[in-house]
Amino acid sequence: MCSITSGSFHTSELLLKMDNNAANVSRDKEGNTTLHIAARHNEAKVVKLLLDRQCDIGFNNDGQTFFGVAMQHGCGETVMVAVKHNRSL
């Protein structure tokens, strides 16, 4: 998950190519998936990459999907990616 918060799209892409399932099994102590964290940091390119790879869009411990997290944090680019992707709403 470190590559997401440091803003490295290419590193995130490489890690997902190595292990596509890694994004679905990693959660932080708040229950946030890789997708939640990317959404919180408005990493729209990473969010699109994760959605394209059928990443889990489940809930964190607060009952929020990544879309709710993006809305809460005012991450407009990520919200637009989610709306265009249409899988997440």
N, CA, C and O of each residue as an XYZ file, in Angstrom:
356
protein
N       0.803     -1.194      0.000
C       0.000      0.000      0.000
C       0.849      1.262      0.000
O       0.330      2.346     -0.268
N       2.124      1.153      0.290
C       2.992      2.330      0.353
C       3.081      3.063     -0.965
O       3.132      4.293     -0.980
N       3.101      2.342     -2.077
C       3.234      3.013     -3.370
C       2.038      3.903     -3.661
O       2.161      4.875     -4.407
N       0.899      3.594     -3.094
C      -0.296      4.396     -3.337
C      -0.196      5.733     -2.636
O      -0.492      6.767     -3.236
N       0.211      5.735     -1.391
C       0.271      6.988     -0.654
C       1.447      7.851     -1.074
O       1.450      9.054     -0.812
N       2.440      7.267     -1.715
C       3.565      8.074     -2.180
C       3.332      8.615     -3.584
O       4.162      9.355     -4.111
N       2.211      8.250     -4.189
C       1.848      8.801     -5.487
C       2.543      8.157     -6.675
O       2.657      8.790     -7.725
N       3.006      6.934     -6.549
C       3.703      6.282     -7.641
C       2.771      5.329     -8.392
O       2.614      4.167     -8.017
N       2.165      5.836     -9.445
C       1.261      5.024    -10.254
C       1.983      3.834    -10.858
O       1.461      2.719    -10.848
N       3.173      4.060    -11.383
C       3.896      2.981    -12.060
C       4.280      1.877    -11.090
O       4.245      0.702    -11.453
N       4.640      2.227     -9.875
C       4.957      1.213     -8.873
C       3.715      0.418     -8.523
O       3.773     -0.805     -8.403
N       2.595      1.100     -8.359
C       1.332      0.416     -8.068
C       0.978     -0.548     -9.188
O       0.574     -1.684     -8.938
N       1.131     -0.089    -10.418
C       0.826     -0.925    -11.577
C       1.719     -2.162    -11.604
O       1.239     -3.266    -11.863
N       2.989     -1.992    -11.344
C       3.929     -3.106    -11.339
C       3.577     -4.113    -10.252
O       3.590     -5.318    -10.499
N       3.263     -3.634     -9.058
C       2.903     -4.533     -7.966
C       1.647     -5.335     -8.293
O       1.563     -6.519     -7.969
N       0.684     -4.702     -8.925
C      -0.534     -5.414     -9.299
C      -0.277     -6.438    -10.404
O      -0.926     -7.482    -10.441
N       0.651     -6.151    -11.290
C       0.992     -7.130    -12.324
C       1.640     -8.357    -11.693
O       1.441     -9.481    -12.155
N       2.421     -8.132    -10.628
C       3.094     -9.237     -9.945
C       2.096    -10.080     -9.141
O       2.202    -11.306     -9.102
N       1.133     -9.416     -8.504
C       0.167    -10.128     -7.672
C      -1.157     -9.371     -7.693
O      -1.381     -8.482     -6.871
N      -2.015     -9.716     -8.615
C      -3.285     -9.019     -8.782
C      -4.168     -9.128     -7.538
O      -4.992     -8.248     -7.292
N      -4.009    -10.185     -6.761
C      -4.838    -10.394     -5.580
C      -4.383     -9.564     -4.380
O      -5.135     -9.423     -3.415
N      -3.187     -9.021     -4.418
C      -2.651     -8.272     -3.270
C      -3.544     -7.106     -2.879
O      -3.676     -6.800     -1.693
N      -4.145     -6.465     -3.837
C      -5.011     -5.317     -3.548
C      -6.273     -5.734     -2.819
O      -6.893     -4.907     -2.151
N      -6.666     -6.973     -2.927
C      -7.893     -7.444     -2.294
C      -7.688     -7.983     -0.888
O      -8.639     -8.029     -0.107
N      -6.493     -8.385     -0.551
C      -6.280     -8.997      0.763
C      -5.674     -8.048      1.781
O      -5.779     -8.301      2.981
N      -5.057     -6.988      1.353
C      -4.426     -6.057      2.274
C      -5.456     -5.084      2.832
O      -6.212     -4.461      2.086
N      -5.474     -4.963      4.154
C      -6.329     -3.995      4.839
C      -5.545     -3.383      5.982
O      -4.721     -4.045      6.614
N      -5.813     -2.095      6.242
C      -5.167     -1.468      7.391
C      -6.030     -1.693      8.632
O      -7.047     -2.383      8.560
N      -5.636     -1.120      9.761
C      -6.350     -1.386     11.015
C      -7.778     -0.837     11.018
O      -8.602     -1.265     11.827
N      -8.079      0.112     10.116
C      -9.445      0.641      9.986
C     -10.267     -0.145      8.962
O     -11.414      0.200      8.677
N      -9.668     -1.203      8.416
C     -10.370     -2.019      7.445
C     -10.357     -1.469      6.034
O     -11.090     -1.950      5.169
N      -9.531     -0.469      5.796
C      -9.438      0.129      4.461
C      -8.631     -0.762      3.535
O      -7.555     -1.246      3.887
N      -9.175     -0.966      2.339
C      -8.451     -1.699      1.311
C      -7.530     -0.733      0.562
O      -7.514      0.471      0.821
N      -6.785     -1.284     -0.352
C      -5.934     -0.465     -1.206
C      -6.770      0.572     -1.944
O      -6.336      1.709     -2.133
N      -7.946      0.183     -2.351
C      -8.846      1.082     -3.066
C      -9.310      2.239     -2.174
O      -9.353      3.384     -2.624
N      -9.651      1.954     -0.930
C     -10.033      3.012      0.013
C      -8.905      4.031      0.178
O      -9.138      5.240      0.174
N      -7.697      3.529      0.320
C      -6.547      4.418      0.568
C      -6.254      5.268     -0.658
O      -5.982      6.462     -0.538
N      -6.307      4.662     -1.831
C      -6.102      5.431     -3.063
C      -7.168      6.504     -3.204
O      -6.873      7.627     -3.613
N      -8.408      6.164     -2.865
C      -9.508      7.126     -2.948
C      -9.302      8.283     -1.973
O      -9.523      9.440     -2.330
N      -8.884      7.981     -0.757
C      -8.683      9.021      0.253
C      -7.620     10.027     -0.178
O      -7.699     11.210      0.154
N      -6.630      9.547     -0.917
C      -5.528     10.408     -1.361
C      -5.748     10.952     -2.771
O      -4.841     11.542     -3.358
N      -6.942     10.757     -3.313
C      -7.318     11.256     -4.630
C      -6.367     10.780     -5.731
O      -6.027     11.528     -6.648
N      -5.956      9.540     -5.617
C      -5.092      8.922     -6.633
C      -5.987      8.297     -7.697
O      -6.133      7.077     -7.770
N      -6.581      9.154     -8.515
C      -7.585      8.726     -9.483
C      -7.059      7.684    -10.466
O      -7.786      6.755    -10.818
N      -5.820      7.817    -10.912
C      -5.260      6.846    -11.855
C      -5.144      5.468    -11.213
O      -5.399      4.448    -11.853
N      -4.759      5.453     -9.950
C      -4.638      4.176     -9.232
C      -6.031      3.588     -8.996
O      -6.219      2.380     -9.140
N      -6.999      4.413     -8.641
C      -8.371      3.941     -8.452
C      -8.885      3.309     -9.742
O      -9.473      2.228     -9.707
N      -8.670      3.966    -10.878
C      -9.106      3.409    -12.161
C      -8.418      2.072    -12.429
O      -9.060      1.116    -12.865
N      -7.121      2.007    -12.170
C      -6.373      0.770    -12.363
C      -6.963     -0.349    -11.500
O      -7.161     -1.464    -11.982
N      -7.238     -0.060    -10.247
C      -7.794     -1.067     -9.344
C      -9.195     -1.502     -9.784
O      -9.512     -2.692     -9.762
N     -10.014     -0.558    -10.177
C     -11.355     -0.904    -10.655
C     -11.292     -1.732    -11.935
O     -12.057     -2.682    -12.100
N     -10.391     -1.379    -12.831
C     -10.225     -2.138    -14.073
C      -9.801     -3.574    -13.791
O     -10.105     -4.483    -14.564
N      -9.101     -3.771    -12.685
C      -8.626     -5.107    -12.306
C      -9.598     -5.812    -11.351
O      -9.239     -6.794    -10.703
N     -10.830     -5.298    -11.274
C     -11.882     -5.921    -10.470
C     -11.543     -6.002     -8.986
O     -11.871     -6.981     -8.317
N     -10.891     -4.976     -8.487
C     -10.533     -4.911     -7.071
C     -11.794     -4.908     -6.207
O     -12.836     -4.394     -6.614
N     -11.689     -5.475     -5.038
C     -12.795     -5.514     -4.075
C     -13.239     -4.100     -3.729
O     -12.413     -3.259     -3.374
N     -14.534     -3.833     -3.830
C     -15.051     -2.505     -3.487
C     -15.830     -2.556     -2.178
O     -16.741     -1.760     -1.953
N     -15.461     -3.503     -1.322
C     -16.164     -3.712     -0.061
C     -16.071     -2.547      0.918
O     -15.541     -1.480      0.608
N     -16.603     -2.793      2.099
C     -16.712     -1.774      3.127
C     -15.530     -1.806      4.097
O     -14.959     -2.864      4.361
N     -15.173     -0.630      4.623
C     -14.189     -0.565      5.704
C     -14.916     -0.729      7.037
O     -16.120     -0.985      7.054
N     -14.207     -0.587      8.144
C     -14.812     -0.779      9.466
C     -15.897      0.246      9.780
O     -16.742      0.006     10.643
N     -15.883      1.389      9.088
C     -16.903      2.415      9.278
C     -18.098      2.217      8.345
O     -19.019      3.033      8.330
N     -18.080      1.142      7.576
C     -19.178      0.860      6.662
C     -19.142      1.645      5.370
O     -20.159      1.757      4.686
N     -17.971      2.198      5.020
C     -17.847      3.000      3.803
C     -17.166      2.219      2.692
O     -16.233      1.454      2.933
N     -17.647      2.424      1.471
C     -16.912      1.948      0.312
C     -15.858      3.001     -0.028
O     -15.813      4.063      0.594
N     -15.029      2.710     -0.995
C     -14.031      3.699     -1.419
C     -14.719      4.967     -1.915
O     -14.191      6.066     -1.746
N     -15.892      4.821     -2.524
C     -16.616      5.978     -3.046
C     -17.018      6.914     -1.900
O     -16.890      8.132     -2.017
N     -17.497      6.346     -0.808
C     -17.847      7.151      0.360
C     -16.650      7.863      0.945
O     -16.747      9.014      1.373
N     -15.510      7.174      0.965
C     -14.273      7.783      1.462
C     -13.876      8.954      0.575
O     -13.516     10.020      1.075
N     -13.939      8.762     -0.737
C     -13.591      9.840     -1.676
C     -14.518     11.035     -1.499
O     -14.066     12.180     -1.513
N     -15.803     10.775     -1.335
C     -16.764     11.859     -1.130
C     -16.466     12.608      0.177
O     -16.475     13.839      0.212
N     -16.206     11.863      1.232
C     -15.938     12.448      2.545
C     -14.721     13.364      2.513
O     -14.698     14.397      3.182
N     -13.719     12.988      1.744
C     -12.474     13.748      1.703
C     -12.419     14.747      0.546
O     -11.382     15.371      0.318
N     -13.519     14.902     -0.181
C     -13.576     15.888     -1.254
C     -12.660     15.584     -2.422
O     -12.087     16.496     -3.019
N     -12.519     14.322     -2.750
C     -11.604     13.895     -3.814
C     -12.356     13.789     -5.147
O     -12.749     12.702     -5.571
N     -12.541     14.926     -5.783
C     -13.347     15.035     -6.983
C     -12.901     14.168     -8.139
O     -13.734     13.567     -8.818
N     -11.593     14.090     -8.378
C     -11.107     13.277     -9.499
C     -11.474     11.817     -9.304
O     -11.901     11.140    -10.240
N     -11.305     11.341     -8.080
C     -11.622      9.952     -7.775
C     -13.115      9.699     -7.906
O     -13.517      8.655     -8.422
N     -13.935     10.621     -7.456
C     -15.388     10.494     -7.589
C     -15.768     10.392     -9.063
O     -16.602      9.563     -9.429
N     -15.173     11.215     -9.903
C     -15.474     11.174    -11.338
C     -15.057      9.842    -11.961
O     -15.775      9.299    -12.800
N     -13.907      9.316    -11.558
C     -13.466      8.016    -12.066
C     -14.484      6.943    -11.680
O     -14.841      6.095    -12.497
N     -14.941      6.988    -10.449
C     -15.923      6.000     -9.969
C     -17.222      6.098    -10.746
O     -17.790      5.082    -11.148
N     -17.692      7.316    -10.958
C     -18.938      7.510    -11.693
C     -18.803      7.004    -13.127
O     -19.709      6.348    -13.642
N     -17.693      7.300    -13.764
C     -17.475      6.850    -15.143
C     -17.343      5.327    -15.209
O     -17.770      4.702    -16.179
N     -16.751      4.740    -14.174
C     -16.534      3.298    -14.176
C     -17.849      2.560    -13.984
O     -18.048      1.484    -14.547
N     -18.741      3.131    -13.199
C     -20.112      2.647    -13.002
C     -20.209      1.334    -12.244
O     -21.324      0.901    -11.954
N     -19.135      0.691    -11.913
C     -19.171     -0.568    -11.183
C     -19.313     -0.325     -9.692
O     -19.746     -1.210     -8.954
N     -18.955      0.856     -9.251
C     -18.758      1.103     -7.839
C     -19.928      1.764     -7.144
O     -19.873      1.977     -5.933
N     -20.987      2.098     -7.868
C     -22.048      2.876     -7.244
C     -23.246      2.065     -6.863
O     -24.213      2.606     -6.326
